Amino acid sequence: MTEPTEEADMQEVSRLRIDCPHCGSHLRVRTSKTHLPEYRELYLYCINEWKCGYRCKGHVSIDETLVPSHCPNPDVSIRPSNWLLQKLALEAQGQISLGDFKPPKKE
C-alpha cells in the first residue's frame, strides 16, 4: 500500500461533498443547467439508491469577487467583497497596485 501524495491530498480537499439529508450517504450530480455564468442548477441523487433513493435540486452561485481575474469577462458582473473594496481603497491612495481591475458599476 502506498502513502497518499500531496497532489492526491489537494485533489481530495478541492472536491465538494454534499451528504444526503436523509441517510447521510453522498449525493452525486446527475446533471446541471446554467443560464448565467455565475449560477448553476444541480440535479442530485443519493448514491444509496436502493435503500434511500432521495433526489433533489440545488444550486451553486458565485457571490463575491475575492481576487480579480487577469482576463475579466465584460459580460460578467460579480460584486467585489468587502475585503477587495478595502484593497481598492488602498490602491486609490497609492499604497498598493491591483492592476487593471475595475469594480462593477452600481446600478
PyMOL commands that set and color helices and strands:
alter all, ss='L'
color gray80, all
select helices_A, chain A and resi 6-13+82-92
alter helices_A, ss='H'
color red, helices_A
select strands_A, chain A and resi 27-36+39-46+55-61
alter strands_A, ss='S'
color yellow, strands_A
deselect
rebuild
show_as cartoon
